[in-house]
Amino acid sequence: MKSVFPACALLLAALSVCAAAKDFSELDPNYKDRKPDSDGLVWCDAFAAPVVLEGAPFRNADGSRTRFPIDLCDKVECAENYRVMSRQGAGMSIRFRAQVRKLSFRATYGEAFINRKSPAMSTGFDIYRNGRFMCNAQPELSLADGEKFVFSGGWCSGRLDDYQVYFPLQSSIVKLEIGTDSEGVVEAPTPHEGGARPIVLYGSSIANAGCVSRSGLEQSNVIGRLLQMPTVNMGFSGSARGDPAAAEAAAAADPAALVIEYEANAPSAEHLQRSFPAFFKRFRELRPNTPVILSGNPFRSYWGTKGTETVVRTWLEAVGGGDRHVEFIDWRSCFEGEEKLDLSADGEHQNDIGAHLMSRTIVRRCGRRWCPNSVRIVADTRTWRRPMRSSDICCGSTSLRATAAGGSCSRT
């Protein structure tokens, strides 16, 4: 019996040491026990691991994530518009896996902008589960800056599913939380099958948002789902002027491929003739082997033949100089006949059908040559036409066989 007491004393001493040990969750809050909120849900930060934020590759001095670096905004022609639109949600989303019975989201808006042509895409969220659309959540049209918006729905299967939530295209979100039942599990998303480097789209409102009905149908978001790759939307409505700083930002995003389109935002044909080749050249200096797709405006020739001719010349000069990583898309080979305006909402911006057609065309180019890891290439031949070839073009003439006559219009 005498030997029992020393053993008990040692045990008590060990327990006292354990009781004095520090709580590791004070260093890493992810280890803290999750407790339901008053609404019965457990809330976590959607901007923190294991949730992944996509479409905002640049971290700024204030800690915010944006689709264009804020410190470069002063170096572009439309600086203030860039500062505002860089924080907007075009092309941005969160991805995660979850096994839950309840799933809700709580969003805090920064600046809220409502596009009267398409309110759901400018302020609403789209929720996809396993790549399939579940629902759109749209706040009231009276939404104000700084307002909170809570939304939920019956989209949970109870199984471990991949979720992707697309942000409002023309409003900024400063905080987003995910709410689950207390037994719910939230994990990192399934890795992209097409690779981790993004497809980057630079351009006008055509690249930015168009007039799609909801955010999941925006061009870069459709491309991301089809190629199973991340994307970055560097579209700036009315403000994309082909600034060298924008080419540097596109290169800094480490793109798997870059799509350039901003003919409609050039203030003149002469501006486009100067800026378009210079933009491509600056990007090529920084990314000599990155695939690039050049394109004009899909609906109108804003500067007669000069606009398309500038884009085509840039392509031909690059190919003639030995560049094997550049292609040109002539949208008129896809948007043909009188019905082409049915692919737009207003004669200038693509609607849902137009956005899908443009996305599938880009996907075929990227997937066929440059993204061999992509596994979900759409192959609807009814939406495909032969791409323009150099033999279609007479560069010594002021007119191009592949160029429709056009005139000046208001900018997109």
FENDABEL-V162662 format. One record per residue. N is the residue number from 0. PSI is psi in radians with two decimals (999 if undefined). BURIAL is b if it has 9 or more other ideal C-beta (glycine too) atoms within 8 Angstrom, else e. Layout:
n:psi:burial
N:PSI:BURIAL
N:PSI:BURIAL
This chain:
n:psi:burial
0:-0.55:e
1:-0.55:e
2:-0.20:e
3:-0.71:e
4:-0.76:e
5:-0.66:e
6:-0.73:e
7:-0.68:e
8:-0.72:e
9:-0.69:e
10:-0.78:e
11:-0.68:e
12:-0.73:e
13:-0.73:e
14:-0.64:e
15:-0.61:e
16:-0.75:e
17:-0.71:e
18:-0.50:e
19:-0.13:e
20:2.54:e
21:2.70:e
22:2.02:e
23:-0.44:e
24:-0.26:b
25:-0.46:e
26:-0.64:e
27:1.78:e
28:-0.29:e
29:-0.31:e
30:-0.08:e
31:2.59:e
32:2.33:e
33:2.28:e
34:2.42:e
35:2.50:b
36:3.14:b
37:-0.37:e
38:0.11:e
39:0.03:e
40:2.67:b
41:2.17:b
42:2.42:e
43:2.75:b
44:2.12:e
45:-0.14:b
46:0.23:b
47:2.74:e
48:2.56:e
49:-0.01:e
50:2.49:b
51:2.22:b
52:2.20:b
53:2.74:b
54:0.03:b
55:1.33:b
56:-0.13:b
57:2.20:b
58:2.22:e
59:3.04:b
60:-0.52:e
61:0.08:e
62:-0.14:e
63:2.72:b
64:2.28:b
65:2.92:b
66:-0.07:b
67:2.41:b
68:2.19:b
69:-0.60:b
70:-0.16:e
71:-0.10:b
72:-0.59:b
73:-0.21:e
74:0.08:e
75:2.82:b
76:-0.74:e
77:1.14:b
78:-0.83:b
79:-0.72:e
80:-0.69:b
81:-0.75:b
82:-0.72:b
83:-0.89:b
84:-0.39:b
85:-0.51:b
86:-0.18:b
87:2.83:b
88:0.19:b
89:2.14:b
90:0.00:b
91:2.57:b
92:2.88:b
93:2.56:b
94:2.46:b
95:2.88:b
96:2.52:b
97:2.49:b
98:1.76:b
99:2.76:b
100:-0.43:e
101:2.49:b
102:2.13:b
103:2.87:b
104:2.52:b
105:1.93:b
106:2.46:b
107:2.12:b
108:2.56:b
109:-1.67:b
110:2.23:b
111:2.16:b
112:2.32:b
113:2.12:b
114:1.97:b
115:-0.43:e
116:-0.47:e
117:1.34:b
118:-0.64:b
119:-0.60:b
120:-0.44:b
121:-0.46:b
122:-0.17:b
123:2.85:b
124:2.56:b
125:2.30:b
126:2.20:b
127:2.45:b
128:2.14:b
129:0.69:e
130:0.04:e
131:2.43:e
132:2.30:e
133:-0.90:e
134:2.85:e
135:2.37:b
136:2.07:b
137:2.26:e
138:3.10:e
139:2.66:e
140:-0.28:e
141:0.19:e
142:2.35:b
143:2.79:e
144:2.39:e
145:-0.02:e
146:2.60:b
147:2.59:e
148:2.09:b
149:2.27:e
150:2.61:b
151:3.00:e
152:3.08:b
153:0.91:e
154:0.14:b
155:2.39:b
156:-0.24:e
157:-0.15:e
158:3.02:e
159:1.84:e
160:2.74:b
161:2.29:b
162:2.52:b
163:2.22:b
164:1.99:b
165:2.39:b
166:2.82:b
167:2.42:b
168:-0.51:b
169:0.41:b
170:2.71:b
171:2.52:b
172:2.09:b
173:-0.33:e
174:2.43:e
175:2.29:b
176:2.60:b
177:2.25:b
178:2.26:b
179:2.91:b
180:2.80:b
181:-0.40:b
182:-0.01:e
183:2.66:b
184:2.24:b
185:2.20:b
186:3.02:b
187:2.59:e
188:2.82:b
189:2.30:e
190:2.60:e
191:2.30:e
192:-0.40:b
193:-0.08:b
194:2.95:b
195:-0.31:e
196:2.48:e
197:2.74:b
198:2.21:b
199:2.31:b
200:2.11:b
201:2.33:b
202:-2.74:b
203:-2.75:b
204:-0.34:b
205:-0.80:b
206:-0.60:b
207:-0.95:b
208:-0.52:b
209:-2.49:b
210:0.84:b
211:2.80:b
212:-0.41:e
213:2.87:b
214:-0.56:b
215:-0.27:b
216:0.01:b
217:2.56:b
218:-0.88:b
219:-0.55:b
220:-0.69:b
221:-0.77:b
222:-0.75:b
223:-0.74:b
224:-0.69:b
225:-0.71:b
226:-0.18:b
227:0.88:b
228:2.73:b
229:2.76:b
230:2.77:b
231:2.15:b
232:1.93:b
233:0.72:b
234:2.37:b
235:1.74:b
236:2.16:b
237:0.08:b
238:-0.07:b
239:1.93:b
240:0.20:b
241:0.59:b
242:2.46:b
243:-0.62:b
244:-0.57:b
245:-0.64:b
246:-0.67:b
247:-0.68:b
248:-0.73:b
249:-0.70:b
250:-0.63:b
251:-0.36:b
252:-0.03:b
253:1.01:e
254:2.59:b
255:-0.49:b
256:2.70:b
257:2.35:b
258:2.22:b
259:2.23:b
260:1.92:b
261:0.40:b
262:-0.73:b
263:-0.38:b
264:-0.17:b
265:2.28:b
266:-0.26:e
267:2.88:e
268:-0.65:b
269:-0.67:e
270:-0.77:b
271:-0.70:b
272:-0.56:b
273:-0.80:e
274:-0.62:b
275:-0.91:b
276:-0.63:b
277:-0.67:b
278:-0.86:b
279:-0.73:b
280:-0.76:e
281:-0.75:b
282:-0.74:b
283:-0.55:b
284:-0.65:e
285:-0.54:b
286:1.37:b
287:-0.40:e
288:0.09:e
289:2.26:b
290:2.44:b
291:2.36:b
292:2.14:b
293:2.46:b
294:2.80:b
295:-2.73:b
296:2.38:b
297:-0.34:b
298:-0.60:b
299:2.64:b
300:1.84:b
301:-0.46:b
302:0.74:b
303:-2.39:b
304:-0.28:b
305:-0.60:b
306:-1.00:b
307:-0.64:b
308:-0.65:b
309:-0.79:b
310:-0.76:b
311:-0.72:b
312:-0.73:b
313:-0.75:b
314:-0.85:b
315:-0.69:b
316:-0.66:b
317:-0.81:b
318:-0.74:b
319:-0.46:e
320:0.09:e
321:0.10:e
322:2.05:e
323:0.25:e
324:0.60:e
325:2.42:b
326:2.84:b
327:2.33:b
328:2.12:b
329:1.85:b
330:-0.41:b
331:-0.35:b
332:-0.26:b
333:-0.70:b
334:1.47:b
335:2.67:e
336:-3.12:e
337:-0.42:e
338:-0.10:e
339:-0.55:b
340:-0.29:e
341:-0.21:e
342:0.05:b
343:2.83:b
344:-0.40:b
345:0.26:e
346:-0.08:e
347:-0.52:b
348:2.40:b
349:2.46:b
350:-2.91:b
351:-0.78:e
352:-0.77:b
353:-0.70:b
354:-0.70:b
355:-0.72:b
356:-0.79:b
357:-0.73:b
358:-0.76:b
359:-0.61:b
360:-0.80:b
361:-0.70:b
362:-0.73:b
363:-0.69:b
364:-0.85:b
365:-0.82:b
366:-0.62:b
367:-0.70:e
368:-0.65:e
369:-0.21:b
370:1.16:b
371:-0.34:e
372:-0.21:e
373:2.40:b
374:-0.04:e
375:1.01:b
376:2.20:b
377:2.35:e
378:0.95:e
379:1.70:e
380:-0.25:e
381:-0.36:e
382:0.32:b
383:2.39:b
384:2.83:e
385:2.30:e
386:2.72:b
387:2.44:b
388:2.81:e
389:-0.46:e
390:-0.27:e
391:-0.12:e
392:2.37:b
393:1.63:e
394:-0.28:b
395:-0.07:e
396:2.76:e
397:-0.17:e
398:2.65:e
399:2.37:b
400:-0.55:e
401:0.11:b
402:2.16:b
403:2.59:e
404:2.49:e
405:3.12:b
406:-3.08:e
407:2.50:e
408:3.02:e
409:2.65:e
410:2.73:e
411:999:b
